């Protein structure tokens, strides 16, 4: 049975934590919960399950890389399953096989946001690493010096890129896990706008990886695709027929997302990501000049 590591924080919903713990204890008899929520209700809930309950003070500022390092420091086995406190994993067999038998350093399940989506096959080119339902070879993570804590966010993408650069094998399994938290799901204009605001600062981490030599083309395709909207728009001012290029670009997006509605809800966050690229670049130039 795999060892399962779960972080629980101050903002977690009790019902999600309960479903996650039920899922974890169903797939393993060795579950460790790193609890820095400082919440009595969550502490009491965790203690109802047959798990190792490790309590700590909450972080002063959110730093996911630091949190992952604390979590992995509790590992007692070389192969571990990491679960966030808002996911349900039907089975961990394929994840464990990828690491134990196939030699992967890191494997994960893509998210599904409903029971029906759990059956959806992985799309061609779908490569969105996460640590919410993943398997890790702890020894190989230690070989690269654990998580770089300057990546307070996007620590999953950093890990993917760092391991690949070191020549290690990473990749997803075909199965999906159920993500109970749909806050990042772009399902209407309101959630689309919220994600667009988040993407305005996200580029500093993407550009940080570029400056650190960890560029992976997989994670730059969004900049190329959504950046083309600005290039075509600006060029069509000088030469109007160029605006016809919008048709194949939009058509590609609709095909990729599956329908017009999903393309529309992803358009605003994508445009925000592309236009904030100069901010991310300048932020990292200044960081480099300061020697940080």
N, C-alpha and C positions, 0 to 999 in steps of 0.2 A: 504493500500500500504506500502511496506517495505521501511525503510530508507536505502539509499545506500551511502557508503563511498568509495571514490576513491582517491588514491595517484597519483600525477603526478610529475615526476622528470626530471632532466636536460637532461637525455639521451633518453627520450621517443620520439617516432616517431609521428609526427603530424597526419598522416593518421590513425594510430592506436588509438590515443586519441580521434579523431573525431568519429570513429566507436564505441568505448567504451561508450562515452557520449551519443551517439544516442541510444545505447542499454539500458543504465541506465535510461535515461529519458522516455523510452518506457515502462519500468516496474515499474517506481515509479515517483511520483511528488515531492519527497523529496530526493534530491541528494546533497551531500556535496563533494566538490573536495578540497583536501589538496594539494596545489600547491607550491612545493619548488624548482621548475625548474629554477626560475630566468630568464625565457625566455619570451620575449615579444610576440613572435608568438603564443606560447602555451597559454599565458594569454589572448590574444585576441580571440583565438579559444574557450576557456572555457567560456568567457563572452557572446558568441553567444547563449549559452544554458541556459535554465531556471534552474540554479543550484546555490547553495551557494558556493561562490568562496573564499576560505581561503588561503591567500598567506603567505609564510614564507621563510626564508633563507635556502639554501641547506645545507645538512649535510656535515661537513668537511670530514668525512669518512663514508663509507656505513655501516649502522647498521639497518637491517631490523626490529629488535625487537623494537628499539627506534622509528622507523617510524610508526610501528603499534600502539605503545602507543600514539603517537601524534594523529594518525588518530582516535583511539577510544575515545580520550578525547573530540572529537567534536561530539560524538553521543548524540542525544537528545531522543532516544527511546531505549528500552531494547533489542529489536531484530533488528539486522542490517545485511545488505548484504554488504560484502566487495568485491570489484572488483578491480583488477589491471588495469592499463591503456592500456592493450593490449589484453583484452578479450571481448567476446560478449556472453551475456546470453540470450538465447531465451525466457526463462520464469523463474521466481524465486519462483513460487508457491510451488514446492516440497521442496525447501530449507526452506522456511518460515514455511511450515507444520511440517518439522522435528523438528524445534526449538520451534515453538509456540504450537503445538498440541502433538507431540511425546516426548517432554521433552529433546531433545538433547541440549547439551551445544555448540556443534560445528558440523556443517555438511558442506559438500562441493560437488562440481561437479568435476569429473575427466575431464582432458583436451582432446579435440579433435583438431587435427591440419589441418582439412579440413572439408568442409560441409558434405562430405560423412561419415567421421568418427563420426559425431554427432549421427548417427543412430546405431553405434556399441554398442552392449550390454556390460555391465560391466563384465569383466572376473572374474572367480572364484579366490578369493584371491587378487584381485586388490584393494589395500588399500594404496593409495598415497595421503596423505592429502596436501591441498594447501589452501592459503588464497586469491588466485586470483579470485575465484568465490565461495564464501562461505557464510554461515549464522552463526552468533554468538549470544549467549545470553550474553550481555554485563555484566550483574550482576554477572554471574558465572565467567567471565574472571576477574572481579575485586576481586572476592573471592580468587582467587589464586595469587593476587598481580600484575595483568597485566603481560605483557611479560617481561621475564628476559633479560635485555639488554646486558648481556655478550654473549648471543647467537646472534651475529651479522648476522649470516646466519642460515638457517634451523629452523627459528622461528616457522614455521608451524608444523614441526615434534615435536619440543619441546612442543607446545601447545597441540597437540594430546596426547603425552605421559603424560604430567602434568595433564590434565583433567582426563585421564583414571586412573591415580594413585589415584586421589581424588575421584574415584568412580562415575564420571560423564559419561554420555553417549555421544559418538562421533561416526560419521560414514558418509559415502557418500550417495548420492541419486543415482538413476539409470541413470538420464539424464547427458549429458555432456555439457560443454560450449566450445566455439570456442576460441582457443588460437592463436592469430595472430602472435605472436613471436615464430618462430621455431628455435631459436638459440640453445636450449637445445635438439633439435631433432637430433638423430644420424642417418643421412640418407646417409652418404658417409664416406670415410676414413678421410677426413679433419675434419668433425664435430665430428667424433669418437675420433680423436686425441685431439681435443680441449676439449671435455668432460673428457678425460683421464687426462689431465693436471689439470682441475678443481678438479677432484676427489683426486688428490695427497694431497690437503690440507683439504678436506672436513672431513676426519676422525677425526680431532681434535674436531669437534662438536659432532660427533657420540660418541666418547669416553668421551666427557664432560658429556653427558647424562648418560653414564654408571657410571661415578664417582659421579654424582648427584643423583644416584638411580632412574633414569628415563628410564632404559633399557626396550625396547619393542622388543620382539623377531621378530616381523614383519620387523623391520628395520635392523636386524642382519643377515637375511637370505642371503643377497648378499655377505657378508663376508664369510659365510659358503660355498656357492656355488662356488664362484671364488677362495676362498682359497684352495678348493679341487684340483684345477688345479695344484697349487704349490706342494701340499702334494703328489699327484699322480706322478707328474714329478720327484720330488726328490726321492721318494721311488722306482721308476722304475729304477733309476740308480743303486741301490743296488740289486733289484730283478726285472728284465725286464718284466716278465709276468704281473706285476701290471699295466703296461701301458695299458692293455686291459680295465681297468676301465674308461679310457677316453671315450670309446664308449657310455656307458649309461649316463655319465655326459653330453657329448655333445648332445646326443639325447634328454635329458630332457630340455636342453637349447633351442634347436630348436623348441621343442613342446611348450615351454613357450612363446617364442617370435613370434611364428607363421610360421617362415620360416628360411632357412639357412642364407639368406642375413641379416635379422634383428639380428639374433644371432651373426653373424660376426661383425656387427657394434657396438654391445653392449659388445663384448668380451674385447676389449682394455680398455674401461673405467672401466669395472668390475675388470680386473686384476690390474689396477692402484689403485683402491679402496682397494683391499685386501692387496697389497704389502705395502701400506702406513699405515697399521694398527699400526706397531711399532712406527711410527712417532706420530700418534695421541695419543697413550698410553703414550709415553715419554713426549709429550707436556703437557699432563694433570697431569702427576706426578710432573713435574717442577712447574706447576701452583699451585698445591696443596701445595708443599713445600714452595712456596712463599706466601701462604695464600691468594691467589686471587680467 
